[in-house]
Amino acid sequence: MRLYYKLKNVKSGSYVILKYKFKSKEIDLSPSIKVNQRDFGDGRSDNPIKRTDTEYLKKNEVLRGFKEEVNQIIFKIQFEGVEPTCEMVRNQFKKMEKEKFFESKIPTQSTSFLVTYVIEKYLTHVETNSKGKYKVDEWKSGTPYSKSVRSRFVHIQKFIKDTYDDNLDFYEVVDEFYDKLQTFLIGLNLSNVTISKIVSQFRQFVRWSQKNNYTKGGDTSYKVSLPTNYKTINTLTEVEITQMFKFMGFNYQNEDGKVNPDSIQYYKNWKERDYFITDELMGTKKGVDGRLVGTIPTGKFRTFTTYEVILDMFLFGVSTGLRWSNLVTIKGINYDFDTKKFNPIQLKTKSKVHIQENDLSSYIWMKYVKNKSSLQYVFPLPCKENDKSRREYNTKGNNHIKQICKIIGLNRRVEMVTMSGDNSTEEKVYIHSMVSFHMGRKTHSTIGIQGGVDPMTISKQMGHSGLEMTSRYVGSDSSKLGKMFDFIGVEPKGIKETVHEIERKEVPIKLSSEDIDKELEILKSRYDRKLITKKIYEERMKELI
């Protein structure tokens, strides 16, 4: 079952028709749009008429509406529990056409508002709809999302005032308008990424205005022509990930199970309710058919600190490649004990991914799911216990992980490039100032690819549509470039021995029996805490003995 546009040639010219296929049959539905063959593009896109047609905006708008009407017919048929066969859809389409004919005889009044007037309506809509996401005292001056939207429209409103004296009609929002807006934003020395977001926000506003009957005009197909893929892909190294994993200073409890009094030193100017997280261990309630139907309070609790949970979530994201939206909503039920895989449904793509368990993900998973219901969220957070609130903790989560990495001491300097138009600037910044949960996802891809994992396997685990998307997540690896021509066998002038030869000639220091016993105890402790794998434990033990 599918819908797409196709060009049909008849004696009077070429007409666009909407093809509907169901099983082995198909029908043609006509929106009565005439177009030259050279002006017809991809019939599966939202804008099949090319810009070379002088009326492409109006025609594409009609085609989008026509296709949506047919989709509504199909939906209504399915809702009644009937198969949307070609004959059934055709009959309902004819019925709809008759109804539209009689409605057209009733006089209606068409109104088009100025863009500046509708912008205020849109900003009010954005703020009103984001109020419920935050506590009352936090949105009096605007929510984080509404502030972001309003800050973008500050530039847009100034441009409209300076260029059109606030008298801009939606029908003037075409390529010329967008080109002028782009030039104006470049003049403000904004980055190309920021410019792209502002233009995208305005397109979203135009679509909202059309949907809410403020106008029928306005082009929403424009795309920024500025380069936005100039950014270096920065990821964390294996050493940095290990450094983060071994840092235990944020933990509410020490390894011996006692409360760690030093954990609160990192929360200056914080309220206790914000850095202590109390997580109730719930039981699972089953129905008569054995299905899981809910949770049961047990009266037992565990306590964590905010930085402890955020750090563990980040490392779990690095080890699995999960997005923030899945990290905060993953539950015990999303783990398959038979295949040892995590099987969450991605919010962004609505597709199910299968993520192989590894030592790092297993260690963190077991820390949080112990004695909890499989219907509970794995990671506790200092916010309301629902998907919406947890996902909206993203901004705070990214701020926290930056501070965490700064405390741990991730001070490697990396390149940051910004471009405004064709002008670029480069500077070096500390890696901790750039860390985000999305960087954890890129780190997962990079470590996997550089470690020899098949790119297609990584791509599927990440939930990407193909290798092209995965390539945008993988950082460069220059570690092997210096060894590319080692086959020549030429020694550098003035150096008789290469570094590799010197390393091979190093004589290992012999340890006393007491030192060996101490090293074995330390090694055993690390293995028991799952800080090292069984393979590493056995190999190191052989070396010591």
BELURNOR-V855725 format. One record per backbone hydrogen bond with DSSP energy under -1.0 kcal/mol. CO is the residue of the C=O (numbers start at 0). NH is the residue of the N-H. If there is no record, write none. Layout:
BEGIN
co=CO nh=NH
co=CO nh=NH
END
This chain:
BEGIN
co=1 nh=20
co=3 nh=18
co=5 nh=16
co=7 nh=14
co=9 nh=12
co=12 nh=9
co=13 nh=34
co=14 nh=7
co=16 nh=5
co=17 nh=28
co=18 nh=3
co=19 nh=26
co=20 nh=1
co=21 nh=24
co=24 nh=21
co=26 nh=19
co=28 nh=17
co=32 nh=15
co=35 nh=38
co=36 nh=39
co=38 nh=49
co=41 nh=44
co=42 nh=4
co=47 nh=40
co=49 nh=52
co=52 nh=55
co=54 nh=58
co=55 nh=59
co=56 nh=60
co=57 nh=61
co=58 nh=62
co=59 nh=63
co=60 nh=64
co=61 nh=65
co=62 nh=66
co=63 nh=67
co=64 nh=68
co=65 nh=69
co=66 nh=70
co=67 nh=71
co=68 nh=72
co=69 nh=73
co=70 nh=74
co=71 nh=75
co=72 nh=76
co=73 nh=77
co=74 nh=78
co=75 nh=79
co=76 nh=81
co=77 nh=80
co=82 nh=84
co=84 nh=88
co=85 nh=89
co=86 nh=90
co=87 nh=91
co=88 nh=92
co=89 nh=93
co=90 nh=94
co=91 nh=95
co=92 nh=96
co=93 nh=97
co=94 nh=98
co=95 nh=99
co=96 nh=100
co=97 nh=101
co=98 nh=102
co=99 nh=103
co=102 nh=105
co=113 nh=117
co=114 nh=118
co=115 nh=119
co=116 nh=120
co=117 nh=121
co=118 nh=122
co=119 nh=123
co=120 nh=124
co=121 nh=125
co=122 nh=126
co=123 nh=127
co=124 nh=128
co=129 nh=132
co=130 nh=133
co=134 nh=137
co=138 nh=141
co=142 nh=146
co=143 nh=147
co=144 nh=148
co=145 nh=149
co=146 nh=150
co=147 nh=151
co=148 nh=152
co=149 nh=153
co=151 nh=155
co=152 nh=156
co=153 nh=157
co=154 nh=158
co=155 nh=159
co=156 nh=160
co=157 nh=161
co=158 nh=162
co=159 nh=163
co=159 nh=165
co=163 nh=166
co=167 nh=114
co=168 nh=171
co=169 nh=172
co=171 nh=173
co=172 nh=218
co=173 nh=177
co=174 nh=178
co=175 nh=179
co=176 nh=180
co=177 nh=181
co=178 nh=182
co=179 nh=183
co=180 nh=184
co=181 nh=185
co=182 nh=186
co=184 nh=189
co=185 nh=188
co=190 nh=194
co=191 nh=195
co=192 nh=196
co=193 nh=197
co=194 nh=198
co=195 nh=199
co=196 nh=200
co=197 nh=201
co=198 nh=202
co=199 nh=203
co=200 nh=204
co=201 nh=205
co=202 nh=206
co=203 nh=207
co=204 nh=208
co=205 nh=209
co=206 nh=210
co=207 nh=211
co=208 nh=213
co=209 nh=212
co=213 nh=112
co=231 nh=233
co=236 nh=240
co=237 nh=241
co=238 nh=242
co=239 nh=243
co=240 nh=244
co=241 nh=245
co=247 nh=250
co=251 nh=259
co=253 nh=256
co=257 nh=253
co=259 nh=262
co=261 nh=264
co=263 nh=266
co=266 nh=269
co=270 nh=273
co=271 nh=275
co=274 nh=305
co=276 nh=303
co=278 nh=301
co=282 nh=295
co=284 nh=292
co=284 nh=293
co=286 nh=289
co=290 nh=286
co=293 nh=284
co=295 nh=282
co=299 nh=280
co=301 nh=278
co=303 nh=276
co=304 nh=308
co=305 nh=309
co=306 nh=310
co=307 nh=311
co=308 nh=312
co=309 nh=313
co=310 nh=314
co=311 nh=315
co=312 nh=316
co=313 nh=317
co=314 nh=318
co=315 nh=319
co=316 nh=320
co=322 nh=326
co=323 nh=327
co=325 nh=329
co=329 nh=377
co=330 nh=333
co=331 nh=334
co=333 nh=342
co=335 nh=339
co=335 nh=340
co=339 nh=356
co=340 nh=335
co=341 nh=354
co=343 nh=352
co=345 nh=349
co=350 nh=345
co=354 nh=341
co=357 nh=361
co=358 nh=362
co=359 nh=363
co=360 nh=364
co=361 nh=365
co=362 nh=366
co=363 nh=367
co=364 nh=368
co=368 nh=371
co=372 nh=375
co=373 nh=332
co=380 nh=382
co=383 nh=385
co=385 nh=389
co=386 nh=390
co=387 nh=391
co=389 nh=392
co=390 nh=393
co=392 nh=396
co=393 nh=397
co=394 nh=398
co=395 nh=399
co=396 nh=400
co=397 nh=401
co=398 nh=402
co=399 nh=403
co=400 nh=404
co=401 nh=405
co=402 nh=406
co=403 nh=407
co=404 nh=408
co=404 nh=409
co=408 nh=410
co=409 nh=431
co=411 nh=430
co=413 nh=428
co=415 nh=426
co=417 nh=424
co=418 nh=191
co=419 nh=422
co=422 nh=419
co=424 nh=417
co=426 nh=415
co=428 nh=413
co=429 nh=432
co=430 nh=433
co=435 nh=439
co=436 nh=440
co=437 nh=441
co=438 nh=442
co=439 nh=443
co=440 nh=444
co=441 nh=445
co=442 nh=446
co=443 nh=447
co=444 nh=448
co=445 nh=449
co=446 nh=450
co=447 nh=452
co=448 nh=451
co=453 nh=457
co=454 nh=458
co=455 nh=459
co=456 nh=460
co=457 nh=461
co=458 nh=463
co=465 nh=469
co=466 nh=470
co=468 nh=471
co=469 nh=472
co=479 nh=482
co=480 nh=483
co=482 nh=485
co=484 nh=487
co=491 nh=494
co=497 nh=501
co=498 nh=502
co=499 nh=503
co=500 nh=504
co=511 nh=515
co=512 nh=516
co=513 nh=517
co=514 nh=518
co=515 nh=519
co=516 nh=520
co=517 nh=521
co=518 nh=522
co=519 nh=523
co=520 nh=524
co=521 nh=525
co=522 nh=526
co=523 nh=527
co=524 nh=528
co=525 nh=530
co=526 nh=529
co=532 nh=536
co=533 nh=537
co=534 nh=538
co=535 nh=539
co=536 nh=540
co=537 nh=541
co=538 nh=542
co=539 nh=543
co=540 nh=544
END
